[in-house]
Amino acid sequence: MNVVVLSPEQLQDIVEQALRAGLNAREQREVLTTEQCCTLLEITRKTLMRYVSEGLPCHSLSDREQRFLRGEVTAWIRSRSYGASNS
């Protein structure tokens, strides 16, 4: 049996990292309305709809109502930003 000895600071760091990871996972699954997505990205609805036509993941509830998963939105934006910086 192995025993690991941690200082109080090390233990606190491990706990904080675990909590952040849990919060991040929940945040990634957060469902956003069109308005919330626009606010998150600081763009207009017209620009958001252009992004959807360019491949931004979108979950349609009807012809006029969409939902977005925060994790999919942030991943899509990161992939575009990464691709633009390496062109």
PyMOL Python script that loads the backbone (N, CA, C, O; Angstrom):
from pymol import cmd

cmd.read_pdbstr("""\
ATOM      1  N   MET A   1       0.836  -1.172   0.000  1.00  0.00           N
ATOM      2  CA  MET A   1       0.000   0.000   0.000  1.00  0.00           C
ATOM      3  C   MET A   1       0.890   1.247   0.000  1.00  0.00           C
ATOM      4  O   MET A   1       1.836   1.345   0.782  1.00  0.00           O
ATOM      5  N   ASN A   2       0.574   2.199  -0.888  1.00  0.00           N
ATOM      6  CA  ASN A   2       1.324   3.442  -0.969  1.00  0.00           C
ATOM      7  C   ASN A   2       0.609   4.530  -0.196  1.00  0.00           C
ATOM      8  O   ASN A   2      -0.620   4.591  -0.176  1.00  0.00           O
ATOM      9  N   VAL A   3       1.376   5.373   0.428  1.00  0.00           N
ATOM     10  CA  VAL A   3       0.817   6.495   1.173  1.00  0.00           C
ATOM     11  C   VAL A   3       1.346   7.776   0.550  1.00  0.00           C
ATOM     12  O   VAL A   3       2.549   7.929   0.337  1.00  0.00           O
ATOM     13  N   VAL A   4       0.425   8.700   0.258  1.00  0.00           N
ATOM     14  CA  VAL A   4       0.814   9.984  -0.300  1.00  0.00           C
ATOM     15  C   VAL A   4       0.618  11.040   0.770  1.00  0.00           C
ATOM     16  O   VAL A   4      -0.440  11.123   1.392  1.00  0.00           O
ATOM     17  N   VAL A   5       1.640  11.840   0.976  1.00  0.00           N
ATOM     18  CA  VAL A   5       1.562  12.894   1.975  1.00  0.00           C
ATOM     19  C   VAL A   5       1.491  14.222   1.238  1.00  0.00           C
ATOM     20  O   VAL A   5       2.348  14.534   0.411  1.00  0.00           O
ATOM     21  N   LEU A   6       0.463  14.998   1.547  1.00  0.00           N
ATOM     22  CA  LEU A   6       0.271  16.302   0.916  1.00  0.00           C
ATOM     23  C   LEU A   6       0.253  17.394   1.972  1.00  0.00           C
ATOM     24  O   LEU A   6      -0.199  17.193   3.099  1.00  0.00           O
ATOM     25  N   SER A   7       0.745  18.528   1.584  1.00  0.00           N
ATOM     26  CA  SER A   7       0.622  19.683   2.469  1.00  0.00           C
ATOM     27  C   SER A   7      -0.810  20.198   2.366  1.00  0.00           C
ATOM     28  O   SER A   7      -1.504  19.868   1.404  1.00  0.00           O
ATOM     29  N   PRO A   8      -1.267  20.989   3.315  1.00  0.00           N
ATOM     30  CA  PRO A   8      -2.616  21.566   3.208  1.00  0.00           C
ATOM     31  C   PRO A   8      -2.799  22.364   1.919  1.00  0.00           C
ATOM     32  O   PRO A   8      -3.884  22.350   1.337  1.00  0.00           O
ATOM     33  N   GLU A   9      -1.766  23.053   1.468  1.00  0.00           N
ATOM     34  CA  GLU A   9      -1.849  23.837   0.237  1.00  0.00           C
ATOM     35  C   GLU A   9      -2.014  22.933  -0.985  1.00  0.00           C
ATOM     36  O   GLU A   9      -2.801  23.233  -1.884  1.00  0.00           O
ATOM     37  N   GLN A  10      -1.278  21.841  -1.013  1.00  0.00           N
ATOM     38  CA  GLN A  10      -1.398  20.897  -2.123  1.00  0.00           C
ATOM     39  C   GLN A  10      -2.791  20.279  -2.174  1.00  0.00           C
ATOM     40  O   GLN A  10      -3.380  20.138  -3.246  1.00  0.00           O
ATOM     41  N   LEU A  11      -3.307  19.912  -1.006  1.00  0.00           N
ATOM     42  CA  LEU A  11      -4.653  19.352  -0.941  1.00  0.00           C
ATOM     43  C   LEU A  11      -5.681  20.371  -1.409  1.00  0.00           C
ATOM     44  O   LEU A  11      -6.602  20.026  -2.150  1.00  0.00           O
ATOM     45  N   GLN A  12      -5.535  21.612  -0.987  1.00  0.00           N
ATOM     46  CA  GLN A  12      -6.459  22.664  -1.406  1.00  0.00           C
ATOM     47  C   GLN A  12      -6.404  22.856  -2.919  1.00  0.00           C
ATOM     48  O   GLN A  12      -7.444  23.029  -3.553  1.00  0.00           O
ATOM     49  N   ASP A  13      -5.206  22.828  -3.507  1.00  0.00           N
ATOM     50  CA  ASP A  13      -5.066  22.958  -4.955  1.00  0.00           C
ATOM     51  C   ASP A  13      -5.782  21.822  -5.686  1.00  0.00           C
ATOM     52  O   ASP A  13      -6.456  22.053  -6.690  1.00  0.00           O
ATOM     53  N   ILE A  14      -5.635  20.608  -5.186  1.00  0.00           N
ATOM     54  CA  ILE A  14      -6.287  19.457  -5.816  1.00  0.00           C
ATOM     55  C   ILE A  14      -7.801  19.590  -5.748  1.00  0.00           C
ATOM     56  O   ILE A  14      -8.493  19.335  -6.734  1.00  0.00           O
ATOM     57  N   VAL A  15      -8.313  19.983  -4.603  1.00  0.00           N
ATOM     58  CA  VAL A  15      -9.762  20.153  -4.445  1.00  0.00           C
ATOM     59  C   VAL A  15     -10.272  21.266  -5.358  1.00  0.00           C
ATOM     60  O   VAL A  15     -11.307  21.104  -6.005  1.00  0.00           O
ATOM     61  N   GLU A  16      -9.564  22.385  -5.420  1.00  0.00           N
ATOM     62  CA  GLU A  16      -9.981  23.496  -6.282  1.00  0.00           C
ATOM     63  C   GLU A  16      -9.973  23.089  -7.754  1.00  0.00           C
ATOM     64  O   GLU A  16     -10.878  23.463  -8.499  1.00  0.00           O
ATOM     65  N   GLN A  17      -8.982  22.343  -8.174  1.00  0.00           N
ATOM     66  CA  GLN A  17      -8.928  21.873  -9.563  1.00  0.00           C
ATOM     67  C   GLN A  17     -10.105  20.957  -9.872  1.00  0.00           C
ATOM     68  O   GLN A  17     -10.701  21.051 -10.945  1.00  0.00           O
ATOM     69  N   ALA A  18     -10.435  20.088  -8.952  1.00  0.00           N
ATOM     70  CA  ALA A  18     -11.567  19.178  -9.153  1.00  0.00           C
ATOM     71  C   ALA A  18     -12.878  19.956  -9.239  1.00  0.00           C
ATOM     72  O   ALA A  18     -13.730  19.650 -10.073  1.00  0.00           O
ATOM     73  N   LEU A  19     -13.038  20.946  -8.390  1.00  0.00           N
ATOM     74  CA  LEU A  19     -14.253  21.761  -8.423  1.00  0.00           C
ATOM     75  C   LEU A  19     -14.356  22.538  -9.731  1.00  0.00           C
ATOM     76  O   LEU A  19     -15.429  22.605 -10.332  1.00  0.00           O
ATOM     77  N   ARG A  20     -13.248  23.123 -10.173  1.00  0.00           N
ATOM     78  CA  ARG A  20     -13.246  23.863 -11.436  1.00  0.00           C
ATOM     79  C   ARG A  20     -13.597  22.945 -12.595  1.00  0.00           C
ATOM     80  O   ARG A  20     -14.363  23.325 -13.481  1.00  0.00           O
ATOM     81  N   ALA A  21     -13.052  21.760 -12.596  1.00  0.00           N
ATOM     82  CA  ALA A  21     -13.330  20.808 -13.672  1.00  0.00           C
ATOM     83  C   ALA A  21     -14.813  20.460 -13.697  1.00  0.00           C
ATOM     84  O   ALA A  21     -15.407  20.374 -14.772  1.00  0.00           O
ATOM     85  N   GLY A  22     -15.412  20.261 -12.543  1.00  0.00           N
ATOM     86  CA  GLY A  22     -16.836  19.964 -12.471  1.00  0.00           C
ATOM     87  C   GLY A  22     -17.678  21.122 -12.945  1.00  0.00           C
ATOM     88  O   GLY A  22     -18.654  20.920 -13.666  1.00  0.00           O
ATOM     89  N   LEU A  23     -17.324  22.326 -12.557  1.00  0.00           N
ATOM     90  CA  LEU A  23     -18.057  23.512 -12.997  1.00  0.00           C
ATOM     91  C   LEU A  23     -17.906  23.698 -14.497  1.00  0.00           C
ATOM     92  O   LEU A  23     -18.876  24.013 -15.186  1.00  0.00           O
ATOM     93  N   ASN A  24     -16.696  23.504 -15.006  1.00  0.00           N
ATOM     94  CA  ASN A  24     -16.473  23.651 -16.443  1.00  0.00           C
ATOM     95  C   ASN A  24     -17.296  22.644 -17.236  1.00  0.00           C
ATOM     96  O   ASN A  24     -17.845  22.976 -18.286  1.00  0.00           O
ATOM     97  N   ALA A  25     -17.382  21.415 -16.736  1.00  0.00           N
ATOM     98  CA  ALA A  25     -18.161  20.396 -17.440  1.00  0.00           C
ATOM     99  C   ALA A  25     -19.636  20.783 -17.483  1.00  0.00           C
ATOM    100  O   ALA A  25     -20.291  20.631 -18.514  1.00  0.00           O
ATOM    101  N   ARG A  26     -20.156  21.282 -16.370  1.00  0.00           N
ATOM    102  CA  ARG A  26     -21.550  21.712 -16.342  1.00  0.00           C
ATOM    103  C   ARG A  26     -21.767  22.906 -17.258  1.00  0.00           C
ATOM    104  O   ARG A  26     -22.762  22.975 -17.980  1.00  0.00           O
ATOM    105  N   GLU A  27     -20.831  23.843 -17.223  1.00  0.00           N
ATOM    106  CA  GLU A  27     -20.944  25.035 -18.062  1.00  0.00           C
ATOM    107  C   GLU A  27     -20.934  24.661 -19.538  1.00  0.00           C
ATOM    108  O   GLU A  27     -21.657  25.268 -20.328  1.00  0.00           O
ATOM    109  N   GLN A  28     -20.135  23.681 -19.923  1.00  0.00           N
ATOM    110  CA  GLN A  28     -20.037  23.265 -21.318  1.00  0.00           C
ATOM    111  C   GLN A  28     -21.358  22.719 -21.842  1.00  0.00           C
ATOM    112  O   GLN A  28     -21.640  22.819 -23.036  1.00  0.00           O
ATOM    113  N   ARG A  29     -22.174  22.140 -20.956  1.00  0.00           N
ATOM    114  CA  ARG A  29     -23.469  21.578 -21.353  1.00  0.00           C
ATOM    115  C   ARG A  29     -24.603  22.597 -21.250  1.00  0.00           C
ATOM    116  O   ARG A  29     -25.754  22.275 -21.546  1.00  0.00           O
ATOM    117  N   GLU A  30     -24.281  23.828 -20.831  1.00  0.00           N
ATOM    118  CA  GLU A  30     -25.308  24.860 -20.674  1.00  0.00           C
ATOM    119  C   GLU A  30     -25.980  25.144 -22.018  1.00  0.00           C
ATOM    120  O   GLU A  30     -25.307  25.315 -23.035  1.00  0.00           O
ATOM    121  N   VAL A  31     -27.308  25.192 -22.010  1.00  0.00           N
ATOM    122  CA  VAL A  31     -28.084  25.479 -23.213  1.00  0.00           C
ATOM    123  C   VAL A  31     -28.340  26.983 -23.274  1.00  0.00           C
ATOM    124  O   VAL A  31     -28.802  27.587 -22.306  1.00  0.00           O
ATOM    125  N   LEU A  32     -28.030  27.577 -24.429  1.00  0.00           N
ATOM    126  CA  LEU A  32     -28.189  29.022 -24.619  1.00  0.00           C
ATOM    127  C   LEU A  32     -29.278  29.311 -25.638  1.00  0.00           C
ATOM    128  O   LEU A  32     -29.421  28.600 -26.632  1.00  0.00           O
ATOM    129  N   THR A  33     -30.041  30.361 -25.378  1.00  0.00           N
ATOM    130  CA  THR A  33     -30.978  30.864 -26.387  1.00  0.00           C
ATOM    131  C   THR A  33     -30.178  31.656 -27.413  1.00  0.00           C
ATOM    132  O   THR A  33     -28.987  31.906 -27.231  1.00  0.00           O
ATOM    133  N   THR A  34     -30.839  32.041 -28.477  1.00  0.00           N
ATOM    134  CA  THR A  34     -30.182  32.865 -29.499  1.00  0.00           C
ATOM    135  C   THR A  34     -29.651  34.149 -28.877  1.00  0.00           C
ATOM    136  O   THR A  34     -28.518  34.549 -29.146  1.00  0.00           O
ATOM    137  N   GLU A  35     -30.459  34.792 -28.051  1.00  0.00           N
ATOM    138  CA  GLU A  35     -30.048  36.050 -27.422  1.00  0.00           C
ATOM    139  C   GLU A  35     -28.854  35.844 -26.498  1.00  0.00           C
ATOM    140  O   GLU A  35     -27.927  36.654 -26.496  1.00  0.00           O
ATOM    141  N   GLN A  36     -28.867  34.770 -25.715  1.00  0.00           N
ATOM    142  CA  GLN A  36     -27.751  34.491 -24.819  1.00  0.00           C
ATOM    143  C   GLN A  36     -26.471  34.203 -25.597  1.00  0.00           C
ATOM    144  O   GLN A  36     -25.383  34.612 -25.190  1.00  0.00           O
ATOM    145  N   CYS A  37     -26.606  33.500 -26.711  1.00  0.00           N
ATOM    146  CA  CYS A  37     -25.446  33.196 -27.545  1.00  0.00           C
ATOM    147  C   CYS A  37     -24.873  34.483 -28.139  1.00  0.00           C
ATOM    148  O   CYS A  37     -23.656  34.666 -28.178  1.00  0.00           O
ATOM    149  N   CYS A  38     -25.745  35.364 -28.594  1.00  0.00           N
ATOM    150  CA  CYS A  38     -25.301  36.658 -29.130  1.00  0.00           C
ATOM    151  C   CYS A  38     -24.556  37.451 -28.059  1.00  0.00           C
ATOM    152  O   CYS A  38     -23.520  38.059 -28.329  1.00  0.00           O
ATOM    153  N   THR A  39     -25.091  37.438 -26.854  1.00  0.00           N
ATOM    154  CA  THR A  39     -24.452  38.161 -25.746  1.00  0.00           C
ATOM    155  C   THR A  39     -23.092  37.550 -25.430  1.00  0.00           C
ATOM    156  O   THR A  39     -22.115  38.273 -25.239  1.00  0.00           O
ATOM    157  N   LEU A  40     -23.026  36.225 -25.376  1.00  0.00           N
ATOM    158  CA  LEU A  40     -21.766  35.540 -25.090  1.00  0.00           C
ATOM    159  C   LEU A  40     -20.697  35.921 -26.101  1.00  0.00           C
ATOM    160  O   LEU A  40     -19.557  36.204 -25.732  1.00  0.00           O
ATOM    161  N   LEU A  41     -21.068  35.927 -27.387  1.00  0.00           N
ATOM    162  CA  LEU A  41     -20.105  36.198 -28.454  1.00  0.00           C
ATOM    163  C   LEU A  41     -19.968  37.685 -28.779  1.00  0.00           C
ATOM    164  O   LEU A  41     -19.091  38.089 -29.542  1.00  0.00           O
ATOM    165  N   GLU A  42     -20.851  38.490 -28.185  1.00  0.00           N
ATOM    166  CA  GLU A  42     -20.860  39.934 -28.437  1.00  0.00           C
ATOM    167  C   GLU A  42     -21.040  40.230 -29.919  1.00  0.00           C
ATOM    168  O   GLU A  42     -20.283  40.989 -30.524  1.00  0.00           O
ATOM    169  N   ILE A  43     -22.082  39.597 -30.490  1.00  0.00           N
ATOM    170  CA  ILE A  43     -22.395  39.772 -31.908  1.00  0.00           C
ATOM    171  C   ILE A  43     -23.893  40.001 -32.069  1.00  0.00           C
ATOM    172  O   ILE A  43     -24.663  39.820 -31.126  1.00  0.00           O
ATOM    173  N   THR A  44     -24.297  40.399 -33.266  1.00  0.00           N
ATOM    174  CA  THR A  44     -25.714  40.592 -33.559  1.00  0.00           C
ATOM    175  C   THR A  44     -26.350  39.265 -33.948  1.00  0.00           C
ATOM    176  O   THR A  44     -25.652  38.292 -34.236  1.00  0.00           O
ATOM    177  N   ARG A  45     -27.664  39.232 -33.955  1.00  0.00           N
ATOM    178  CA  ARG A  45     -28.395  38.025 -34.377  1.00  0.00           C
ATOM    179  C   ARG A  45     -28.061  37.687 -35.832  1.00  0.00           C
ATOM    180  O   ARG A  45     -27.922  36.517 -36.188  1.00  0.00           O
ATOM    181  N   LYS A  46     -27.933  38.722 -36.669  1.00  0.00           N
ATOM    182  CA  LYS A  46     -27.610  38.503 -38.078  1.00  0.00           C
ATOM    183  C   LYS A  46     -26.260  37.791 -38.218  1.00  0.00           C
ATOM    184  O   LYS A  46     -26.119  36.861 -39.012  1.00  0.00           O
ATOM    185  N   THR A  47     -25.281  38.234 -37.445  1.00  0.00           N
ATOM    186  CA  THR A  47     -23.955  37.602 -37.482  1.00  0.00           C
ATOM    187  C   THR A  47     -24.037  36.175 -36.960  1.00  0.00           C
ATOM    188  O   THR A  47     -23.395  35.280 -37.509  1.00  0.00           O
ATOM    189  N   LEU A  48     -24.817  35.950 -35.906  1.00  0.00           N
ATOM    190  CA  LEU A  48     -24.981  34.603 -35.367  1.00  0.00           C
ATOM    191  C   LEU A  48     -25.563  33.668 -36.426  1.00  0.00           C
ATOM    192  O   LEU A  48     -25.102  32.538 -36.587  1.00  0.00           O
ATOM    193  N   MET A  49     -26.566  34.140 -37.137  1.00  0.00           N
ATOM    194  CA  MET A  49     -27.181  33.300 -38.172  1.00  0.00           C
ATOM    195  C   MET A  49     -26.202  33.031 -39.322  1.00  0.00           C
ATOM    196  O   MET A  49     -26.244  31.965 -39.937  1.00  0.00           O
ATOM    197  N   ARG A  50     -25.328  33.990 -39.607  1.00  0.00           N
ATOM    198  CA  ARG A  50     -24.288  33.761 -40.616  1.00  0.00           C
ATOM    199  C   ARG A  50     -23.330  32.679 -40.120  1.00  0.00           C
ATOM    200  O   ARG A  50     -22.939  31.795 -40.881  1.00  0.00           O
ATOM    201  N   TYR A  51     -22.952  32.752 -38.833  1.00  0.00           N
ATOM    202  CA  TYR A  51     -22.090  31.721 -38.254  1.00  0.00           C
ATOM    203  C   TYR A  51     -22.750  30.345 -38.348  1.00  0.00           C
ATOM    204  O   TYR A  51     -22.082  29.354 -38.640  1.00  0.00           O
ATOM    205  N   VAL A  52     -24.065  30.284 -38.100  1.00  0.00           N
ATOM    206  CA  VAL A  52     -24.782  29.013 -38.209  1.00  0.00           C
ATOM    207  C   VAL A  52     -24.668  28.486 -39.636  1.00  0.00           C
ATOM    208  O   VAL A  52     -24.442  27.293 -39.841  1.00  0.00           O
ATOM    209  N   SER A  53     -24.822  29.371 -40.626  1.00  0.00           N
ATOM    210  CA  SER A  53     -24.714  28.939 -42.021  1.00  0.00           C
ATOM    211  C   SER A  53     -23.291  28.511 -42.370  1.00  0.00           C
ATOM    212  O   SER A  53     -23.078  27.768 -43.328  1.00  0.00           O
ATOM    213  N   GLU A  54     -22.306  28.986 -41.580  1.00  0.00           N
ATOM    214  CA  GLU A  54     -20.902  28.614 -41.788  1.00  0.00           C
ATOM    215  C   GLU A  54     -20.500  27.391 -40.968  1.00  0.00           C
ATOM    216  O   GLU A  54     -19.352  26.950 -41.028  1.00  0.00           O
ATOM    217  N   GLY A  55     -21.448  26.839 -40.198  1.00  0.00           N
ATOM    218  CA  GLY A  55     -21.154  25.598 -39.485  1.00  0.00           C
ATOM    219  C   GLY A  55     -21.247  25.642 -37.972  1.00  0.00           C
ATOM    220  O   GLY A  55     -20.989  24.627 -37.324  1.00  0.00           O
ATOM    221  N   LEU A  56     -21.605  26.774 -37.380  1.00  0.00           N
ATOM    222  CA  LEU A  56     -21.772  26.825 -35.927  1.00  0.00           C
ATOM    223  C   LEU A  56     -22.872  25.845 -35.524  1.00  0.00           C
ATOM    224  O   LEU A  56     -23.990  25.938 -36.030  1.00  0.00           O
ATOM    225  N   PRO A  57     -22.575  24.914 -34.627  1.00  0.00           N
ATOM    226  CA  PRO A  57     -23.594  23.936 -34.218  1.00  0.00           C
ATOM    227  C   PRO A  57     -24.810  24.621 -33.602  1.00  0.00           C
ATOM    228  O   PRO A  57     -24.683  25.499 -32.748  1.00  0.00           O
ATOM    229  N   CYS A  58     -25.982  24.204 -34.051  1.00  0.00           N
ATOM    230  CA  CYS A  58     -27.241  24.809 -33.643  1.00  0.00           C
ATOM    231  C   CYS A  58     -28.291  23.717 -33.542  1.00  0.00           C
ATOM    232  O   CYS A  58     -28.323  22.801 -34.364  1.00  0.00           O
ATOM    233  N   HIS A  59     -29.134  23.812 -32.554  1.00  0.00           N
ATOM    234  CA  HIS A  59     -30.201  22.830 -32.357  1.00  0.00           C
ATOM    235  C   HIS A  59     -31.525  23.564 -32.529  1.00  0.00           C
ATOM    236  O   HIS A  59     -31.916  24.367 -31.683  1.00  0.00           O
ATOM    237  N   SER A  60     -32.208  23.280 -33.633  1.00  0.00           N
ATOM    238  CA  SER A  60     -33.450  23.999 -33.952  1.00  0.00           C
ATOM    239  C   SER A  60     -34.639  23.375 -33.244  1.00  0.00           C
ATOM    240  O   SER A  60     -34.858  22.165 -33.294  1.00  0.00           O
ATOM    241  N   LEU A  61     -35.400  24.238 -32.582  1.00  0.00           N
ATOM    242  CA  LEU A  61     -36.649  23.811 -31.962  1.00  0.00           C
ATOM    243  C   LEU A  61     -37.800  24.027 -32.929  1.00  0.00           C
ATOM    244  O   LEU A  61     -38.809  23.323 -32.887  1.00  0.00           O
ATOM    245  N   SER A  62     -37.629  25.029 -33.814  1.00  0.00           N
ATOM    246  CA  SER A  62     -38.597  25.332 -34.867  1.00  0.00           C
ATOM    247  C   SER A  62     -37.853  26.152 -35.915  1.00  0.00           C
ATOM    248  O   SER A  62     -36.643  26.351 -35.808  1.00  0.00           O
ATOM    249  N   ASP A  63     -38.580  26.631 -36.935  1.00  0.00           N
ATOM    250  CA  ASP A  63     -37.938  27.453 -37.962  1.00  0.00           C
ATOM    251  C   ASP A  63     -37.371  28.749 -37.389  1.00  0.00           C
ATOM    252  O   ASP A  63     -36.420  29.309 -37.934  1.00  0.00           O
ATOM    253  N   ARG A  64     -37.953  29.221 -36.294  1.00  0.00           N
ATOM    254  CA  ARG A  64     -37.559  30.523 -35.759  1.00  0.00           C
ATOM    255  C   ARG A  64     -36.894  30.458 -34.390  1.00  0.00           C
ATOM    256  O   ARG A  64     -36.541  31.489 -33.818  1.00  0.00           O
ATOM    257  N   GLU A  65     -36.723  29.248 -33.867  1.00  0.00           N
ATOM    258  CA  GLU A  65     -36.181  29.134 -32.512  1.00  0.00           C
ATOM    259  C   GLU A  65     -35.061  28.107 -32.463  1.00  0.00           C
ATOM    260  O   GLU A  65     -35.264  26.930 -32.761  1.00  0.00           O
ATOM    261  N   GLN A  66     -33.877  28.572 -32.084  1.00  0.00           N
ATOM    262  CA  GLN A  66     -32.707  27.714 -32.001  1.00  0.00           C
ATOM    263  C   GLN A  66     -32.150  27.725 -30.577  1.00  0.00           C
ATOM    264  O   GLN A  66     -32.403  28.640 -29.793  1.00  0.00           O
ATOM    265  N   ARG A  67     -31.388  26.681 -30.274  1.00  0.00           N
ATOM    266  CA  ARG A  67     -30.650  26.610 -29.018  1.00  0.00           C
ATOM    267  C   ARG A  67     -29.213  26.232 -29.355  1.00  0.00           C
ATOM    268  O   ARG A  67     -28.933  25.590 -30.367  1.00  0.00           O
ATOM    269  N   PHE A  68     -28.326  26.648 -28.479  1.00  0.00           N
ATOM    270  CA  PHE A  68     -26.898  26.422 -28.666  1.00  0.00           C
ATOM    271  C   PHE A  68     -26.317  25.853 -27.383  1.00  0.00           C
ATOM    272  O   PHE A  68     -26.708  26.266 -26.291  1.00  0.00           O
ATOM    273  N   LEU A  69     -25.390  24.911 -27.500  1.00  0.00           N
ATOM    274  CA  LEU A  69     -24.682  24.406 -26.337  1.00  0.00           C
ATOM    275  C   LEU A  69     -23.398  25.213 -26.186  1.00  0.00           C
ATOM    276  O   LEU A  69     -22.607  25.329 -27.122  1.00  0.00           O
ATOM    277  N   ARG A  70     -23.208  25.763 -25.001  1.00  0.00           N
ATOM    278  CA  ARG A  70     -22.041  26.631 -24.765  1.00  0.00           C
ATOM    279  C   ARG A  70     -20.741  25.945 -25.176  1.00  0.00           C
ATOM    280  O   ARG A  70     -19.881  26.575 -25.792  1.00  0.00           O
ATOM    281  N   GLY A  71     -20.590  24.678 -24.847  1.00  0.00           N
ATOM    282  CA  GLY A  71     -19.361  23.957 -25.190  1.00  0.00           C
ATOM    283  C   GLY A  71     -19.144  23.863 -26.691  1.00  0.00           C
ATOM    284  O   GLY A  71     -18.018  24.006 -27.167  1.00  0.00           O
ATOM    285  N   GLU A  72     -20.219  23.623 -27.442  1.00  0.00           N
ATOM    286  CA  GLU A  72     -20.100  23.550 -28.899  1.00  0.00           C
ATOM    287  C   GLU A  72     -19.761  24.911 -29.487  1.00  0.00           C
ATOM    288  O   GLU A  72     -18.966  25.013 -30.421  1.00  0.00           O
ATOM    289  N   VAL A  73     -20.369  25.953 -28.934  1.00  0.00           N
ATOM    290  CA  VAL A  73     -20.107  27.316 -29.421  1.00  0.00           C
ATOM    291  C   VAL A  73     -18.654  27.700 -29.172  1.00  0.00           C
ATOM    292  O   VAL A  73     -17.970  28.178 -30.078  1.00  0.00           O
ATOM    293  N   THR A  74     -18.183  27.492 -27.950  1.00  0.00           N
ATOM    294  CA  THR A  74     -16.806  27.883 -27.640  1.00  0.00           C
ATOM    295  C   THR A  74     -15.798  27.046 -28.430  1.00  0.00           C
ATOM    296  O   THR A  74     -14.767  27.563 -28.860  1.00  0.00           O
ATOM    297  N   ALA A  75     -16.089  25.761 -28.623  1.00  0.00           N
ATOM    298  CA  ALA A  75     -15.180  24.914 -29.420  1.00  0.00           C
ATOM    299  C   ALA A  75     -15.138  25.385 -30.871  1.00  0.00           C
ATOM    300  O   ALA A  75     -14.070  25.420 -31.481  1.00  0.00           O
ATOM    301  N   TRP A  76     -16.289  25.746 -31.424  1.00  0.00           N
ATOM    302  CA  TRP A  76     -16.352  26.205 -32.817  1.00  0.00           C
ATOM    303  C   TRP A  76     -15.585  27.517 -32.980  1.00  0.00           C
ATOM    304  O   TRP A  76     -14.830  27.687 -33.937  1.00  0.00           O
ATOM    305  N   ILE A  77     -15.783  28.434 -32.047  1.00  0.00           N
ATOM    306  CA  ILE A  77     -15.070  29.719 -32.107  1.00  0.00           C
ATOM    307  C   ILE A  77     -13.564  29.492 -31.986  1.00  0.00           C
ATOM    308  O   ILE A  77     -12.785  30.086 -32.732  1.00  0.00           O
ATOM    309  N   ARG A  78     -13.153  28.638 -31.052  1.00  0.00           N
ATOM    310  CA  ARG A  78     -11.722  28.339 -30.898  1.00  0.00           C
ATOM    311  C   ARG A  78     -11.145  27.743 -32.169  1.00  0.00           C
ATOM    312  O   ARG A  78     -10.038  28.098 -32.573  1.00  0.00           O
ATOM    313  N   SER A  79     -11.885  26.839 -32.804  1.00  0.00           N
ATOM    314  CA  SER A  79     -11.366  26.207 -34.021  1.00  0.00           C
ATOM    315  C   SER A  79     -11.211  27.228 -35.142  1.00  0.00           C
ATOM    316  O   SER A  79     -10.262  27.151 -35.922  1.00  0.00           O
ATOM    317  N   ARG A  80     -12.126  28.177 -35.230  1.00  0.00           N
ATOM    318  CA  ARG A  80     -12.018  29.233 -36.245  1.00  0.00           C
ATOM    319  C   ARG A  80     -10.863  30.162 -35.929  1.00  0.00           C
ATOM    320  O   ARG A  80     -10.127  30.568 -36.828  1.00  0.00           O
ATOM    321  N   SER A  81     -10.699  30.499 -34.668  1.00  0.00           N
ATOM    322  CA  SER A  81      -9.612  31.391 -34.265  1.00  0.00           C
ATOM    323  C   SER A  81      -8.271  30.727 -34.524  1.00  0.00           C
ATOM    324  O   SER A  81      -7.338  31.368 -35.007  1.00  0.00           O
ATOM    325  N   TYR A  82      -8.175  29.429 -34.201  1.00  0.00           N
ATOM    326  CA  TYR A  82      -6.927  28.694 -34.409  1.00  0.00           C
ATOM    327  C   TYR A  82      -6.620  28.618 -35.901  1.00  0.00           C
ATOM    328  O   TYR A  82      -5.479  28.827 -36.313  1.00  0.00           O
ATOM    329  N   GLY A  83      -7.629  28.322 -36.706  1.00  0.00           N
ATOM    330  CA  GLY A  83      -7.413  28.221 -38.144  1.00  0.00           C
ATOM    331  C   GLY A  83      -7.014  29.551 -38.762  1.00  0.00           C
ATOM    332  O   GLY A  83      -6.201  29.584 -39.686  1.00  0.00           O
ATOM    333  N   ALA A  84      -7.576  30.655 -38.262  1.00  0.00           N
ATOM    334  CA  ALA A  84      -7.267  31.982 -38.802  1.00  0.00           C
ATOM    335  C   ALA A  84      -5.832  32.371 -38.470  1.00  0.00           C
ATOM    336  O   ALA A  84      -5.163  33.017 -39.276  1.00  0.00           O
ATOM    337  N   SER A  85      -5.351  31.981 -37.280  1.00  0.00           N
ATOM    338  CA  SER A  85      -4.003  32.374 -36.896  1.00  0.00           C
ATOM    339  C   SER A  85      -2.938  31.540 -37.599  1.00  0.00           C
ATOM    340  O   SER A  85      -1.775  31.937 -37.662  1.00  0.00           O
ATOM    341  N   ASN A  86      -3.337  30.377 -38.131  1.00  0.00           N
ATOM    342  CA  ASN A  86      -2.369  29.509 -38.808  1.00  0.00           C
ATOM    343  C   ASN A  86      -2.528  29.527 -40.325  1.00  0.00           C
ATOM    344  O   ASN A  86      -1.977  28.660 -41.002  1.00  0.00           O
ATOM    345  N   SER A  87      -3.262  30.484 -40.873  1.00  0.00           N
ATOM    346  CA  SER A  87      -3.457  30.513 -42.331  1.00  0.00           C
ATOM    347  C   SER A  87      -2.294  31.187 -43.023  1.00  0.00           C
ATOM    348  O   SER A  87      -2.287  31.301 -44.249  1.00  0.00           O
TER     349      SER A  87
END
""", "prot")
cmd.dss("prot")
cmd.show_as("cartoon", "prot")
cmd.util.cbc("prot")
cmd.orient("prot")
